[in-house]
Amino acid sequence: MTKEHVTIFSGSSIIVRGLQNRLDDLKINSIIKDRVESARLGGFGETRSAVELMILNVDVEKAQPIVDAYKAEINL
């Protein structure tokens, strides 16, 4: 199986960073793709929910319970 990054969650920057911290505690590496900041630097607009949290596809099964619990906690 090839390792590639997949989006596991998207939302506002602060919400995404909260989930990233929980995944970091379990040693699951992640990348934040911030389209809002990229758009701002490029001089155009983007929706506030355009921040994505990406992890390796091999970590999805391990991360999914944390993501589900986080969504329930923030009422998503």
TIRO-2110 file (N, C-alpha, C; in Angstrom, 1 decimal):
// TIRO-2110
0.8, -1.2, 0.0, N, 1, A
0.0, 0.0, 0.0, CA, 1, A
0.9, 1.2, 0.0, C, 1, A
0.6, 2.2, -0.9, N, 2, A
1.3, 3.4, -0.9, CA, 2, A
0.9, 4.4, 0.2, C, 2, A
1.8, 5.0, 0.8, N, 3, A
1.5, 6.0, 1.8, CA, 3, A
1.2, 7.4, 1.1, C, 3, A
0.1, 7.9, 1.4, N, 4, A
-0.3, 9.2, 0.9, CA, 4, A
-1.2, 9.9, 1.9, C, 4, A
-1.2, 11.2, 1.9, N, 5, A
-2.0, 12.0, 2.8, CA, 5, A
-3.4, 12.1, 2.4, C, 5, A
-4.3, 12.0, 3.3, N, 6, A
-5.8, 12.1, 3.1, CA, 6, A
-6.3, 13.1, 4.1, C, 6, A
-7.4, 13.8, 3.7, N, 7, A
-8.0, 14.8, 4.6, CA, 7, A
-8.9, 14.0, 5.5, C, 7, A
-8.7, 14.2, 6.8, N, 8, A
-9.6, 13.5, 7.8, CA, 8, A
-10.6, 14.4, 8.5, C, 8, A
-10.3, 15.7, 8.4, N, 9, A
-11.2, 16.7, 9.0, CA, 9, A
-11.0, 18.1, 8.4, C, 9, A
-12.0, 18.9, 8.4, N, 10, A
-11.9, 20.3, 7.9, CA, 10, A
-12.8, 21.1, 8.7, C, 10, A
-12.3, 22.4, 8.9, N, 11, A
-13.1, 23.3, 9.7, CA, 11, A
-12.3, 24.6, 9.9, C, 11, A
-12.6, 25.3, 10.9, N, 12, A
-11.9, 26.6, 11.2, CA, 12, A
-10.5, 26.2, 11.7, C, 12, A
-9.6, 27.2, 11.7, N, 13, A
-8.2, 27.0, 12.1, CA, 13, A
-8.1, 26.5, 13.5, C, 13, A
-8.8, 27.2, 14.4, N, 14, A
-8.7, 26.8, 15.8, CA, 14, A
-9.3, 25.4, 16.1, C, 14, A
-10.4, 25.0, 15.5, N, 15, A
-10.9, 23.7, 15.7, CA, 15, A
-10.0, 22.6, 15.1, C, 15, A
-9.4, 22.9, 14.0, N, 16, A
-8.5, 21.9, 13.4, CA, 16, A
-7.3, 21.7, 14.2, C, 16, A
-6.8, 22.8, 14.8, N, 17, A
-5.6, 22.7, 15.6, CA, 17, A
-5.9, 22.0, 16.9, C, 17, A
-7.1, 22.1, 17.4, N, 18, A
-7.5, 21.3, 18.6, CA, 18, A
-7.4, 19.8, 18.3, C, 18, A
-7.9, 19.4, 17.2, N, 19, A
-7.8, 18.0, 16.8, CA, 19, A
-6.4, 17.6, 16.6, C, 19, A
-5.6, 18.4, 15.9, N, 20, A
-4.2, 18.1, 15.7, CA, 20, A
-3.5, 17.8, 17.0, C, 20, A
-3.7, 18.6, 18.0, N, 21, A
-3.1, 18.4, 19.3, CA, 21, A
-3.4, 17.0, 19.9, C, 21, A
-4.7, 16.6, 19.7, N, 22, A
-5.1, 15.3, 20.2, CA, 22, A
-4.4, 14.1, 19.5, C, 22, A
-4.3, 14.3, 18.2, N, 23, A
-3.6, 13.3, 17.4, CA, 23, A
-2.1, 13.3, 17.7, C, 23, A
-1.5, 14.5, 18.0, N, 24, A
-0.1, 14.5, 18.3, CA, 24, A
0.1, 13.7, 19.6, C, 24, A
-0.8, 13.8, 20.6, N, 25, A
-0.7, 13.0, 21.8, CA, 25, A
-0.5, 11.5, 21.6, C, 25, A
-1.1, 11.1, 20.5, N, 26, A
-1.1, 9.6, 20.1, CA, 26, A
0.0, 9.3, 19.1, C, 26, A
0.9, 10.3, 18.9, N, 27, A
2.0, 10.2, 17.9, CA, 27, A
1.5, 9.9, 16.5, C, 27, A
0.4, 10.5, 16.1, N, 28, A
-0.1, 10.5, 14.8, CA, 28, A
0.2, 11.8, 14.1, C, 28, A
1.2, 11.7, 13.2, N, 29, A
1.6, 13.0, 12.5, CA, 29, A
0.5, 13.5, 11.6, C, 29, A
0.5, 14.8, 11.5, N, 30, A
-0.6, 15.4, 10.6, CA, 30, A
0.0, 16.7, 10.0, C, 30, A
-0.7, 17.1, 8.9, N, 31, A
-0.3, 18.3, 8.2, CA, 31, A
-1.6, 19.2, 8.1, C, 31, A
-1.4, 20.5, 8.3, N, 32, A
-2.6, 21.4, 8.2, CA, 32, A
-2.4, 22.1, 6.8, C, 32, A
-3.5, 22.0, 6.0, N, 33, A
-3.5, 22.7, 4.8, CA, 33, A
-4.5, 23.9, 5.0, C, 33, A
-3.9, 25.1, 5.1, N, 34, A
-4.7, 26.3, 5.4, CA, 34, A
-5.0, 27.1, 4.1, C, 34, A
-6.1, 26.8, 3.5, N, 35, A
-6.5, 27.6, 2.3, CA, 35, A
-6.9, 29.0, 2.6, C, 35, A
-7.3, 29.3, 3.8, N, 36, A
-7.7, 30.7, 4.2, CA, 36, A
-6.4, 31.5, 4.2, C, 36, A
-5.4, 31.1, 4.8, N, 37, A
-4.1, 31.9, 4.8, CA, 37, A
-3.5, 32.0, 3.4, C, 37, A
-3.6, 30.9, 2.7, N, 38, A
-3.0, 30.9, 1.3, CA, 38, A
-3.8, 31.9, 0.5, C, 38, A
-5.1, 32.0, 0.6, N, 39, A
-5.9, 32.9, -0.1, CA, 39, A
-5.6, 34.3, 0.3, C, 39, A
-5.5, 34.6, 1.6, N, 40, A
-5.2, 35.9, 2.1, CA, 40, A
-3.9, 36.4, 1.5, C, 40, A
-2.9, 35.5, 1.5, N, 41, A
-1.6, 35.9, 1.0, CA, 41, A
-1.6, 36.2, -0.6, C, 41, A
-2.5, 35.5, -1.2, N, 42, A
-2.7, 35.6, -2.7, CA, 42, A
-3.6, 36.8, -3.0, C, 42, A
-4.3, 37.4, -2.1, N, 43, A
-5.1, 38.6, -2.3, CA, 43, A
-6.5, 38.3, -2.7, C, 43, A
-7.0, 37.1, -2.4, N, 44, A
-8.4, 36.8, -2.6, CA, 44, A
-9.0, 36.1, -1.4, C, 44, A
-10.3, 35.9, -1.4, N, 45, A
-11.0, 35.3, -0.3, CA, 45, A
-11.2, 33.8, -0.4, C, 45, A
-11.6, 33.2, 0.8, N, 46, A
-11.8, 31.8, 0.9, CA, 46, A
-12.7, 31.6, 2.1, C, 46, A
-13.5, 30.6, 2.1, N, 47, A
-14.4, 30.3, 3.3, CA, 47, A
-13.6, 30.0, 4.5, C, 47, A
-14.2, 30.2, 5.7, N, 48, A
-13.5, 30.0, 6.9, CA, 48, A
-13.3, 28.5, 7.2, C, 48, A
-14.1, 27.7, 6.6, N, 49, A
-13.9, 26.2, 6.9, CA, 49, A
-13.0, 25.6, 5.9, C, 49, A
-12.1, 26.3, 5.3, N, 50, A
-11.2, 25.8, 4.3, CA, 50, A
-9.8, 25.4, 4.8, C, 50, A
-9.8, 25.0, 6.1, N, 51, A
-8.6, 24.5, 6.7, CA, 51, A
-8.7, 23.0, 6.9, C, 51, A
-7.8, 22.2, 6.3, N, 52, A
-7.9, 20.8, 6.3, CA, 52, A
-6.8, 20.2, 7.2, C, 52, A
-7.2, 19.1, 7.9, N, 53, A
-6.2, 18.3, 8.6, CA, 53, A
-6.0, 17.0, 7.9, C, 53, A
-4.7, 16.8, 7.5, N, 54, A
-4.4, 15.6, 6.7, CA, 54, A
-3.5, 14.7, 7.5, C, 54, A
-3.7, 13.4, 7.3, N, 55, A
-2.8, 12.4, 7.9, CA, 55, A
-2.5, 11.3, 6.8, C, 55, A
-1.6, 10.4, 7.2, N, 56, A
-1.3, 9.4, 6.2, CA, 56, A
-2.4, 8.4, 6.2, C, 56, A
-2.7, 7.8, 5.0, N, 57, A
-3.8, 6.9, 4.9, CA, 57, A
-3.6, 5.6, 5.8, C, 57, A
-2.4, 5.3, 6.2, N, 58, A
-2.2, 4.1, 7.0, CA, 58, A
-2.5, 4.4, 8.5, C, 58, A
-2.7, 5.7, 8.8, N, 59, A
-3.1, 6.1, 10.2, CA, 59, A
-4.6, 6.3, 10.4, C, 59, A
-5.4, 6.3, 9.3, N, 60, A
-6.8, 6.6, 9.4, CA, 60, A
-7.5, 5.7, 10.4, C, 60, A
-7.3, 4.5, 10.3, N, 61, A
-8.0, 3.6, 11.2, CA, 61, A
-7.8, 3.9, 12.7, C, 61, A
-6.5, 4.2, 13.0, N, 62, A
-6.1, 4.5, 14.4, CA, 62, A
-6.7, 5.9, 14.8, C, 62, A
-6.8, 6.8, 13.9, N, 63, A
-7.2, 8.2, 14.2, CA, 63, A
-8.7, 8.4, 14.2, C, 63, A
-9.5, 7.6, 13.5, N, 64, A
-10.9, 7.8, 13.3, CA, 64, A
-11.7, 7.8, 14.6, C, 64, A
-11.4, 7.0, 15.6, N, 65, A
-12.1, 7.1, 16.9, CA, 65, A
-11.9, 8.5, 17.6, C, 65, A
-10.7, 9.0, 17.5, N, 66, A
-10.4, 10.3, 18.1, CA, 66, A
-11.1, 11.4, 17.3, C, 66, A
-11.2, 11.3, 16.0, N, 67, A
-11.9, 12.3, 15.2, CA, 67, A
-13.4, 12.3, 15.5, C, 67, A
-13.9, 11.1, 15.6, N, 68, A
-15.4, 10.9, 15.9, CA, 68, A
-15.7, 11.5, 17.3, C, 68, A
-14.9, 11.2, 18.3, N, 69, A
-15.1, 11.7, 19.7, CA, 69, A
-14.9, 13.3, 19.7, C, 69, A
-14.0, 13.8, 18.9, N, 70, A
-13.8, 15.2, 18.8, CA, 70, A
-15.0, 15.9, 18.2, C, 70, A
-15.5, 15.3, 17.1, N, 71, A
-16.7, 15.9, 16.5, CA, 71, A
-17.9, 15.9, 17.4, C, 71, A
-18.1, 14.9, 18.2, N, 72, A
-19.2, 14.8, 19.2, CA, 72, A
-19.0, 15.9, 20.2, C, 72, A
-17.7, 16.1, 20.7, N, 73, A
-17.5, 17.1, 21.7, CA, 73, A
-17.7, 18.5, 21.2, C, 73, A
-17.4, 18.8, 20.0, N, 74, A
-17.7, 20.1, 19.5, CA, 74, A
-19.0, 20.3, 18.8, C, 74, A
-19.9, 19.2, 18.9, N, 75, A
-21.2, 19.2, 18.3, CA, 75, A
-21.3, 19.3, 16.8, C, 75, A
-20.4, 18.6, 16.1, N, 76, A
-20.5, 18.6, 14.7, CA, 76, A
-21.2, 17.3, 14.2, C, 76, A
END
